[in-house]
Amino acid sequence: MPLRLFNEFETLKTRILSIGAEVESQVRKAVRAIEHHDLNLARQVLEGDMRIDQLEVDLEEDCLKALALYQPVAHDLRFLIAILKINSDLERIGDLAVNIAERVPAISRMKTKAMPFDFETICEITQDMLKKSLDALVRFDTRLAFEVLATDSKVDEINRKIYQTVEDEVQKNPQDINYFIHLMGVYRQLERIADHATNIAEDVVYLTKGEIIRHRGRQFQFDSKQEP
């Protein structure tokens, strides 16, 4: 790889990780705002979204310029494609953090009500998936990416239990249906954040192995465990 192209790719990698760090911060703030009914923190999330949007646009433009200027092939081409896809996923996660923050005013008015499920654990799992997917990108670590893919099935299982729990709670306390709607709205955003973290992990596998494992991530993980 020519030195100029190497330096360009290092810059792009640094920038995508910087966006990732800002998005992680947005998610943490949104979760804390829900947990503590913190309207000021929720407002910070809303205000920070515009910066992430601009960073995403700027990085996409520079990736497209690099594609046109250097016409990369093989691993270099995969790197640029992966950065473009991860950039999009991170921007969407930022949007989902905003969606969570927007629920804070309504939920804060119902702060005397207890959540019918373990919200803290759900948040921890989701944030851990995001962190691991970005760490996998930093290290080009396929095994760490597979850990994210494996955790996705755990999120799916929690999702099924939560929907059943909320359904039961609504039947017992129909007067609180608005509260449960807001809670399910928050959880739905967390579930989608986990999905985007999974997408990032899949892109790391694509970058390192040249394999598109979308829709078959778990099977690919199983097959990889058979490798010597």
Backbone as CSV, one residue per row, in Angstrom:
resi,resn,N_x,N_y,N_z,CA_x,CA_y,CA_z,C_x,C_y,C_z
1,MET,0.849,-1.194,0.000,0.000,0.000,0.000,0.889,1.249,0.000
2,PRO,0.645,2.191,-0.941,1.422,3.429,-0.953,1.289,4.172,0.376
3,LEU,2.340,4.864,0.767,2.353,5.561,2.048,1.212,6.565,2.151
4,ARG,0.939,7.270,1.062,-0.118,8.278,1.100,-1.476,7.623,1.361
5,LEU,-1.711,6.475,0.733,-2.973,5.767,0.950,-3.049,5.225,2.374
6,PHE,-1.933,4.710,2.877,-1.875,4.214,4.252,-2.240,5.321,5.238
7,ASN,-1.652,6.492,5.048,-1.931,7.620,5.944,-3.396,8.048,5.855
8,GLU,-3.941,8.014,4.633,-5.344,8.379,4.451,-6.251,7.411,5.197
9,PHE,-5.934,6.124,5.103,-6.751,5.111,5.778,-6.636,5.228,7.294
10,GLU,-5.455,5.532,7.800,-5.288,5.713,9.238,-6.113,6.894,9.739
11,THR,-6.162,7.945,8.935,-6.968,9.116,9.294,-8.449,8.759,9.321
12,LEU,-8.902,8.023,8.319,-10.306,7.614,8.261,-10.655,6.720,9.450
13,LYS,-9.741,5.821,9.796,-9.987,4.933,10.929,-10.082,5.740,12.227
14,THR,-9.200,6.695,12.401,-9.233,7.542,13.595,-10.554,8.300,13.678
15,ARG,-11.006,8.787,12.540,-12.244,9.573,12.523,-13.471,8.705,12.816
16,ILE,-13.519,7.487,12.276,-14.682,6.627,12.543,-14.720,6.243,14.016
17,LEU,-13.554,6.052,14.607,-13.514,5.721,16.034,-13.899,6.924,16.885
18,SER,-13.570,8.113,16.416,-13.978,9.329,17.126,-15.501,9.481,17.092
19,ILE,-16.097,9.201,15.944,-17.553,9.236,15.839,-18.155,8.184,16.761
20,GLY,-17.534,6.994,16.768,-18.010,5.919,17.635,-18.002,6.326,19.100
21,ALA,-16.949,7.028,19.528,-16.849,7.472,20.914,-17.965,8.473,21.243
22,GLU,-18.251,9.369,20.299,-19.317,10.346,20.543,-20.683,9.665,20.604
23,VAL,-20.876,8.674,19.748,-22.147,7.953,19.741,-22.311,7.160,21.042
24,GLU,-21.236,6.514,21.495,-21.293,5.809,22.786,-21.692,6.767,23.899
25,SER,-21.125,7.956,23.885,-21.448,8.952,24.904,-22.921,9.348,24.831
26,GLN,-23.432,9.488,23.612,-24.844,9.834,23.435,-25.761,8.763,24.023
27,VAL,-25.413,7.503,23.778,-26.232,6.410,24.302,-26.189,6.390,25.825
28,ARG,-24.987,6.556,26.387,-24.868,6.576,27.852,-25.708,7.694,28.454
29,LYS,-25.641,8.872,27.855,-26.409,10.012,28.371,-27.908,9.747,28.281
30,ALA,-28.343,9.172,27.172,-29.770,8.910,26.989,-30.272,7.911,28.024
31,VAL,-29.471,6.868,28.262,-29.852,5.856,29.251,-29.905,6.462,30.651
32,ARG,-28.896,7.243,30.994,-28.883,7.885,32.315,-30.047,8.858,32.466
33,ALA,-30.394,9.542,31.388,-31.511,10.484,31.442,-32.812,9.761,31.758
34,ILE,-32.988,8.567,31.176,-34.183,7.767,31.465,-34.154,7.284,32.914
35,GLU,-33.004,6.750,33.334,-32.895,6.177,34.679,-33.114,7.218,35.765
36,HIS,-32.620,8.450,35.538,-32.670,9.481,36.578,-33.683,10.579,36.271
37,HIS,-34.471,10.395,35.211,-35.474,11.389,34.833,-34.829,12.767,34.699
38,ASP,-33.691,12.782,33.996,-32.862,13.989,33.906,-33.153,14.710,32.586
39,LEU,-33.955,15.757,32.660,-34.335,16.497,31.458,-33.149,17.233,30.848
40,ASN,-32.232,17.721,31.687,-31.070,18.437,31.187,-30.164,17.507,30.375
41,LEU,-29.975,16.295,30.871,-29.149,15.324,30.155,-29.814,14.927,28.840
42,ALA,-31.112,14.773,28.862,-31.844,14.457,27.629,-31.662,15.575,26.604
43,ARG,-31.684,16.812,27.068,-31.494,17.952,26.175,-30.099,17.935,25.557
44,GLN,-29.102,17.522,26.328,-27.739,17.426,25.791,-27.654,16.423,24.647
45,VAL,-28.400,15.331,24.783,-28.417,14.326,23.715,-29.007,14.933,22.442
46,LEU,-30.105,15.639,22.586,-30.737,16.257,21.425,-29.801,17.262,20.753
47,GLU,-29.120,18.033,21.555,-28.221,19.056,21.011,-26.986,18.450,20.356
48,GLY,-26.558,17.282,20.841,-25.356,16.661,20.291,-25.590,15.924,18.989
49,ASP,-26.848,15.713,18.630,-27.143,14.913,17.436,-26.693,15.603,16.149
50,MET,-26.818,16.903,16.094,-26.456,17.624,14.876,-24.972,17.457,14.552
51,ARG,-24.137,17.453,15.581,-22.691,17.289,15.355,-22.397,15.906,14.777
52,ILE,-23.046,14.882,15.305,-22.819,13.534,14.786,-23.275,13.438,13.342
53,ASP,-24.405,14.052,13.023,-24.893,14.050,11.641,-23.860,14.659,10.702
54,GLN,-23.274,15.780,11.118,-22.295,16.451,10.260,-21.016,15.623,10.118
55,LEU,-20.574,15.020,11.207,-19.385,14.166,11.146,-19.613,12.989,10.202
56,GLU,-20.828,12.428,10.235,-21.153,11.296,9.360,-21.101,11.709,7.896
57,VAL,-21.651,12.867,7.566,-21.643,13.361,6.183,-20.223,13.637,5.716
58,ASP,-19.428,14.294,6.564,-18.050,14.631,6.201,-17.224,13.373,5.939
59,LEU,-17.381,12.365,6.799,-16.602,11.136,6.630,-17.036,10.388,5.370
60,GLU,-18.320,10.365,5.110,-18.791,9.696,3.897,-18.210,10.366,2.650
61,GLU,-18.207,11.679,2.627,-17.658,12.406,1.477,-16.182,12.080,1.282
62,ASP,-15.417,12.006,2.376,-13.984,11.723,2.270,-13.729,10.274,1.842
63,CYS,-14.582,9.352,2.268,-14.450,7.960,1.809,-14.704,7.863,0.314
64,LEU,-15.709,8.564,-0.168,-16.020,8.543,-1.597,-14.905,9.183,-2.410
65,LYS,-14.304,10.240,-1.867,-13.160,10.857,-2.547,-11.991,9.881,-2.627
66,ALA,-11.749,9.141,-1.547,-10.659,8.164,-1.532,-10.919,7.052,-2.544
67,LEU,-12.173,6.634,-2.653,-12.520,5.617,-3.655,-12.202,6.105,-5.067
68,ALA,-12.558,7.345,-5.347,-12.342,7.899,-6.679,-10.863,8.162,-6.956
69,LEU,-10.149,8.640,-5.950,-8.756,9.042,-6.134,-7.804,7.857,-6.221
70,TYR,-7.987,6.865,-5.328,-7.021,5.770,-5.231,-7.489,4.488,-5.921
71,GLN,-8.785,4.369,-6.208,-9.347,3.169,-6.832,-8.804,1.898,-6.176
72,PRO,-9.024,1.751,-4.879,-8.452,0.612,-4.139,-9.095,-0.713,-4.550
73,VAL,-8.360,-1.785,-4.306,-8.850,-3.135,-4.592,-8.616,-4.014,-3.361
74,ALA,-9.201,-5.208,-3.388,-8.995,-6.227,-2.353,-9.246,-5.657,-0.958
75,HIS,-8.295,-5.854,-0.034,-8.492,-5.460,1.360,-8.706,-3.964,1.496
76,ASP,-8.006,-3.155,0.687,-8.154,-1.705,0.777,-9.572,-1.284,0.405
77,LEU,-10.149,-1.926,-0.600,-11.522,-1.624,-0.987,-12.491,-2.054,0.116
78,ARG,-12.254,-3.218,0.690,-13.110,-3.695,1.778,-13.071,-2.725,2.956
79,PHE,-11.898,-2.168,3.221,-11.761,-1.227,4.331,-12.668,-0.024,4.114
80,LEU,-12.631,0.561,2.926,-13.448,1.742,2.666,-14.940,1.407,2.708
81,ILE,-15.314,0.264,2.160,-16.723,-0.140,2.191,-17.185,-0.334,3.634
82,ALA,-16.345,-0.999,4.438,-16.692,-1.233,5.841,-16.832,0.082,6.592
83,ILE,-15.926,1.025,6.367,-15.998,2.325,7.037,-17.287,3.051,6.662
84,LEU,-17.656,3.001,5.391,-18.889,3.650,4.949,-20.107,3.048,5.645
85,LYS,-20.145,1.720,5.736,-21.291,1.055,6.357,-21.339,1.300,7.864
86,ILE,-20.180,1.226,8.510,-20.125,1.457,9.952,-20.494,2.908,10.270
87,ASN,-20.034,3.824,9.423,-20.370,5.241,9.588,-21.885,5.432,9.592
88,SER,-22.562,4.760,8.682,-24.025,4.854,8.614,-24.683,4.252,9.851
89,ASP,-24.184,3.103,10.299,-24.747,2.469,11.491,-24.578,3.354,12.719
90,LEU,-23.425,3.994,12.845,-23.196,4.856,14.002,-24.134,6.060,13.989
91,GLU,-24.356,6.619,12.808,-25.284,7.747,12.726,-26.689,7.333,13.142
92,ARG,-27.096,6.133,12.741,-28.413,5.633,13.126,-28.494,5.397,14.636
93,ILE,-27.420,4.892,15.227,-27.410,4.704,16.683,-27.562,6.057,17.378
94,GLY,-26.892,7.069,16.849,-27.061,8.409,17.402,-28.511,8.865,17.351
95,ASP,-29.192,8.576,16.245,-30.610,8.915,16.123,-31.456,8.162,17.152
96,LEU,-31.108,6.898,17.380,-31.861,6.098,18.343,-31.666,6.613,19.770
97,ALA,-30.461,7.107,20.065,-30.217,7.718,21.376,-31.117,8.949,21.553
98,VAL,-31.286,9.705,20.473,-32.191,10.855,20.513,-33.624,10.400,20.780
99,ASN,-34.035,9.320,20.116,-35.392,8.805,20.329,-35.627,8.431,21.790
100,ILE,-34.594,7.855,22.425,-34.702,7.513,23.850,-34.830,8.781,24.682
101,ALA,-33.964,9.757,24.385,-33.977,11.010,25.149,-35.319,11.721,25.042
102,GLU,-35.967,11.601,23.895,-37.247,12.276,23.693,-38.362,11.680,24.560
103,ARG,-38.143,10.472,25.090,-39.134,9.849,25.971,-39.008,10.323,27.427
104,VAL,-37.908,10.993,27.737,-37.640,11.354,29.135,-38.731,12.233,29.745
105,PRO,-39.196,13.294,29.077,-40.223,14.130,29.719,-41.463,13.342,30.125
106,ALA,-41.944,12.479,29.245,-43.151,11.704,29.568,-42.899,10.734,30.709
107,ILE,-41.768,10.016,30.663,-41.474,9.029,31.707,-41.197,9.719,33.042
108,SER,-40.573,10.895,32.999,-40.263,11.600,34.249,-41.532,12.012,34.989
109,ARG,-42.622,12.207,34.253,-43.897,12.555,34.899,-44.538,11.346,35.586
110,MET,-43.974,10.145,35.290,-44.505,8.914,35.879,-43.459,8.249,36.759
111,LYS,-42.574,9.048,37.353,-41.397,8.523,38.027,-41.699,7.699,39.276
112,THR,-42.924,7.770,39.751,-43.243,6.966,40.934,-43.497,5.507,40.577
113,LYS,-43.642,5.209,39.305,-43.936,3.849,38.878,-42.635,3.064,38.710
114,ALA,-42.656,1.812,39.091,-41.476,0.948,38.947,-41.479,0.294,37.572
115,MET,-40.291,0.105,37.011,-40.195,-0.589,35.732,-40.443,-2.077,35.949
116,PRO,-41.237,-2.699,35.078,-41.601,-4.102,35.284,-40.536,-5.094,34.834
117,PHE,-39.376,-4.592,34.384,-38.289,-5.482,33.978,-36.957,-4.838,34.323
118,ASP,-35.889,-5.605,34.205,-34.560,-5.154,34.618,-33.959,-4.239,33.559
119,PHE,-34.316,-2.979,33.629,-33.881,-2.007,32.632,-32.363,-1.837,32.650
120,GLU,-31.772,-1.834,33.831,-30.328,-1.615,33.949,-29.541,-2.690,33.211
121,THR,-29.949,-3.946,33.347,-29.252,-5.042,32.663,-29.369,-4.918,31.153
122,ILE,-30.545,-4.574,30.690,-30.760,-4.403,29.252,-29.838,-3.319,28.707
123,CYS,-29.750,-2.214,29.433,-28.888,-1.111,29.001,-27.420,-1.536,28.984
124,GLU,-27.000,-2.264,30.007,-25.611,-2.706,30.085,-25.255,-3.626,28.915
125,ILE,-26.137,-4.550,28.600,-25.881,-5.480,27.498,-25.761,-4.725,26.178
126,THR,-26.685,-3.804,25.953,-26.684,-3.044,24.705,-25.423,-2.202,24.570
127,GLN,-25.060,-1.490,25.626,-23.872,-0.643,25.583,-22.599,-1.474,25.444
128,ASP,-22.583,-2.651,26.067,-21.421,-3.536,25.949,-21.268,-4.040,24.523
129,MET,-22.380,-4.351,23.865,-22.319,-4.781,22.465,-21.728,-3.684,21.588
130,LEU,-22.163,-2.449,21.809,-21.643,-1.335,21.021,-20.153,-1.155,21.265
131,LYS,-19.743,-1.190,22.516,-18.331,-1.012,22.851,-17.482,-2.120,22.233
132,LYS,-17.932,-3.364,22.358,-17.153,-4.479,21.812,-17.058,-4.414,20.287
133,SER,-18.128,-3.991,19.646,-18.086,-3.912,18.184,-17.057,-2.875,17.731
134,LEU,-16.963,-1.764,18.454,-15.974,-0.740,18.115,-14.563,-1.187,18.491
135,ASP,-14.435,-1.890,19.609,-13.127,-2.442,19.976,-12.657,-3.454,18.931
136,ALA,-13.598,-4.228,18.406,-13.256,-5.195,17.360,-12.725,-4.478,16.129
137,LEU,-13.302,-3.323,15.831,-12.821,-2.532,14.695,-11.427,-1.992,14.959
138,VAL,-11.192,-1.500,16.161,-9.877,-0.953,16.512,-8.793,-2.003,16.309
139,ARG,-9.085,-3.227,16.761,-8.064,-4.293,16.764,-8.158,-5.210,15.559
140,PHE,-9.148,-4.979,14.681,-9.438,-5.945,13.602,-9.579,-7.341,14.214
141,ASP,-10.368,-7.418,15.279,-10.477,-8.624,16.102,-11.773,-9.373,15.759
142,THR,-11.642,-10.423,14.968,-12.808,-11.183,14.537,-13.465,-11.910,15.700
143,ARG,-12.661,-12.445,16.603,-13.225,-13.169,17.744,-14.098,-12.262,18.612
144,LEU,-13.665,-11.039,18.803,-14.460,-10.092,19.574,-15.751,-9.753,18.831
145,ALA,-15.650,-9.661,17.517,-16.853,-9.428,16.717,-17.846,-10.570,16.886
146,PHE,-17.335,-11.806,16.935,-18.208,-12.962,17.127,-18.900,-12.922,18.492
147,GLU,-18.226,-12.364,19.491,-18.861,-12.239,20.806,-20.106,-11.348,20.719
148,VAL,-20.006,-10.303,19.919,-21.162,-9.431,19.722,-22.286,-10.195,19.034
149,LEU,-21.949,-10.969,18.020,-22.960,-11.749,17.303,-23.643,-12.741,18.242
150,ALA,-22.865,-13.358,19.126,-23.436,-14.319,20.074,-24.375,-13.634,21.059
151,THR,-24.013,-12.417,21.476,-24.838,-11.689,22.437,-26.172,-11.277,21.827
152,ASP,-26.208,-11.106,20.524,-27.439,-10.686,19.867,-28.581,-11.661,20.129
153,SER,-28.264,-12.949,20.192,-29.309,-13.934,20.483,-29.834,-13.769,21.908
154,LYS,-28.951,-13.336,22.824,-29.380,-13.074,24.199,-30.348,-11.909,24.237
155,VAL,-30.075,-10.887,23.447,-30.972,-9.735,23.370,-32.331,-10.163,22.825
156,ASP,-32.320,-11.038,21.828,-33.584,-11.536,21.263,-34.407,-12.267,22.325
157,GLU,-33.733,-13.052,23.168,-34.429,-13.789,24.215,-35.009,-12.835,25.260
158,ILE,-34.229,-11.836,25.641,-34.717,-10.831,26.594,-35.917,-10.094,26.003
159,ASN,-35.832,-9.819,24.715,-36.916,-9.128,24.030,-38.229,-9.893,24.155
160,ARG,-38.181,-11.194,23.945,-39.394,-12.002,24.043,-39.972,-11.960,25.464
161,LYS,-39.098,-12.030,26.446,-39.567,-12.003,27.836,-40.175,-10.659,28.199
162,ILE,-39.574,-9.576,27.707,-40.068,-8.247,28.031,-41.455,-8.023,27.440
163,TYR,-41.617,-8.422,26.193,-42.930,-8.235,25.572,-44.005,-9.002,26.340
164,GLN,-43.672,-10.195,26.794,-44.632,-10.975,27.562,-44.920,-10.315,28.913
165,THR,-43.855,-9.810,29.559,-44.021,-9.135,30.849,-44.912,-7.909,30.720
166,VAL,-44.648,-7.108,29.703,-45.443,-5.887,29.514,-46.888,-6.230,29.186
167,GLU,-47.085,-7.239,28.368,-48.453,-7.666,28.050,-49.208,-8.055,29.318
168,ASP,-48.538,-8.793,30.198,-49.164,-9.195,31.461,-49.471,-7.984,32.345
169,GLU,-48.524,-7.038,32.381,-48.708,-5.845,33.213,-49.863,-4.982,32.701
170,VAL,-49.997,-4.875,31.396,-51.082,-4.081,30.817,-52.432,-4.695,31.164
171,GLN,-52.488,-6.021,31.143,-53.748,-6.689,31.491,-54.105,-6.460,32.960
172,LYS,-53.081,-6.425,33.821,-53.336,-6.236,35.254,-53.588,-4.771,35.604
173,ASN,-52.908,-3.870,34.860,-53.015,-2.435,35.170,-53.291,-1.639,33.886
174,PRO,-54.450,-1.797,33.299,-54.751,-1.112,32.036,-54.698,0.409,32.142
175,GLN,-54.858,0.929,33.346,-54.807,2.385,33.518,-53.402,2.937,33.277
176,ASP,-52.391,2.073,33.297,-51.008,2.502,33.104,-50.496,2.233,31.689
177,ILE,-51.389,2.058,30.752,-50.972,1.649,29.414,-50.037,2.666,28.761
178,ASN,-50.261,3.963,28.996,-49.377,4.982,28.405,-47.949,4.848,28.916
179,TYR,-47.827,4.552,30.190,-46.502,4.348,30.783,-45.799,3.177,30.107
180,PHE,-46.515,2.069,29.922,-45.913,0.889,29.304,-45.581,1.129,27.839
181,ILE,-46.368,1.933,27.177,-46.064,2.274,25.782,-44.738,3.021,25.700
182,HIS,-44.530,3.969,26.603,-43.261,4.713,26.605,-42.088,3.792,26.941
183,LEU,-42.275,2.895,27.905,-41.198,1.960,28.245,-40.850,1.068,27.069
184,MET,-41.864,0.560,26.392,-41.605,-0.295,25.236,-40.941,0.490,24.118
185,GLY,-41.287,1.777,24.019,-40.621,2.618,23.025,-39.131,2.733,23.307
186,VAL,-38.783,2.917,24.571,-37.365,2.992,24.953,-36.670,1.667,24.668
187,TYR,-37.299,0.582,25.084,-36.659,-0.709,24.872,-36.494,-1.015,23.395
188,ARG,-37.461,-0.634,22.591,-37.355,-0.869,21.146,-36.133,-0.168,20.570
189,GLN,-35.857,1.038,21.057,-34.663,1.759,20.585,-33.388,1.030,21.007
190,LEU,-33.367,0.507,22.245,-32.198,-0.239,22.710,-31.993,-1.500,21.872
191,GLU,-33.086,-2.153,21.550,-33.004,-3.357,20.726,-32.414,-3.032,19.352
192,ARG,-32.823,-1.908,18.802,-32.310,-1.512,17.482,-30.847,-1.091,17.571
193,ILE,-30.441,-0.480,18.692,-29.024,-0.168,18.880,-28.208,-1.461,18.871
194,ALA,-28.711,-2.485,19.559,-28.037,-3.787,19.557,-27.937,-4.347,18.145
195,ASP,-28.985,-4.166,17.344,-28.960,-4.633,15.957,-27.867,-3.921,15.160
196,HIS,-27.740,-2.618,15.358,-26.702,-1.868,14.630,-25.303,-2.251,15.114
197,ALA,-25.158,-2.525,16.413,-23.867,-3.008,16.918,-23.517,-4.343,16.259
198,THR,-24.526,-5.181,16.068,-24.322,-6.451,15.373,-23.889,-6.212,13.931
199,ASN,-24.505,-5.235,13.275,-24.099,-4.892,11.909,-22.626,-4.499,11.854
200,ILE,-22.194,-3.699,12.836,-20.794,-3.269,12.872,-19.877,-4.477,13.040
201,ALA,-20.259,-5.398,13.927,-19.457,-6.608,14.132,-19.374,-7.426,12.848
202,GLU,-20.478,-7.521,12.134,-20.479,-8.250,10.854,-19.559,-7.575,9.846
203,ASP,-19.527,-6.245,9.868,-18.643,-5.520,8.952,-17.174,-5.729,9.310
204,VAL,-16.885,-5.897,10.598,-15.501,-6.204,11.003,-15.090,-7.569,10.450
205,VAL,-15.999,-8.527,10.508,-15.710,-9.848,9.941,-15.484,-9.730,8.438
206,TYR,-16.321,-8.931,7.762,-16.150,-8.708,6.324,-14.787,-8.090,6.036
207,LEU,-14.398,-7.122,6.842,-13.129,-6.433,6.643,-11.946,-7.376,6.829
208,THR,-11.999,-8.215,7.857,-10.850,-9.060,8.184,-10.809,-10.363,7.383
209,LYS,-11.989,-10.907,7.057,-12.031,-12.203,6.395,-12.534,-12.154,4.956
210,GLY,-13.102,-11.005,4.564,-13.633,-10.904,3.218,-14.911,-11.686,3.015
211,GLU,-15.607,-12.014,4.124,-16.835,-12.805,4.071,-18.024,-11.934,4.463
212,ILE,-19.070,-11.964,3.639,-20.316,-11.285,3.991,-21.158,-12.281,4.774
213,ILE,-21.345,-12.029,6.075,-22.035,-13.007,6.923,-23.411,-12.518,7.354
214,ARG,-23.864,-11.433,6.762,-25.197,-10.946,7.086,-26.223,-12.059,6.874
215,HIS,-27.130,-12.201,7.820,-28.186,-13.231,7.829,-27.676,-14.614,8.208
216,ARG,-26.383,-14.782,8.342,-25.869,-16.099,8.733,-24.712,-15.969,9.718
217,GLY,-24.749,-14.910,10.533,-23.652,-14.640,11.451,-23.407,-15.760,12.440
218,ARG,-24.496,-16.343,12.990,-24.322,-17.384,14.005,-23.726,-18.647,13.400
219,GLN,-24.186,-18.988,12.176,-23.637,-20.177,11.528,-22.167,-19.966,11.187
220,PHE,-21.831,-18.745,10.733,-20.446,-18.438,10.410,-19.581,-18.533,11.661
221,GLN,-20.130,-18.071,12.779,-19.406,-18.161,14.048,-19.146,-19.615,14.413
222,PHE,-20.157,-20.453,14.248,-20.013,-21.882,14.574,-18.941,-22.508,13.680
223,ASP,-18.998,-22.213,12.391,-18.028,-22.779,11.457,-16.607,-22.328,11.799
224,SER,-16.469,-21.056,12.200,-15.146,-20.523,12.512,-14.540,-21.198,13.732
225,LYS,-15.400,-21.628,14.666,-14.899,-22.307,15.862,-14.275,-23.664,15.507
226,GLN,-14.605,-24.159,14.323,-14.060,-25.443,13.920,-12.656,-25.299,13.304
227,GLU,-12.280,-24.032,13.032,-10.959,-23.808,12.430,-9.867,-24.141,13.433
228,PRO,-8.738,-24.688,12.956,-7.638,-25.017,13.865,-7.015,-23.767,14.456
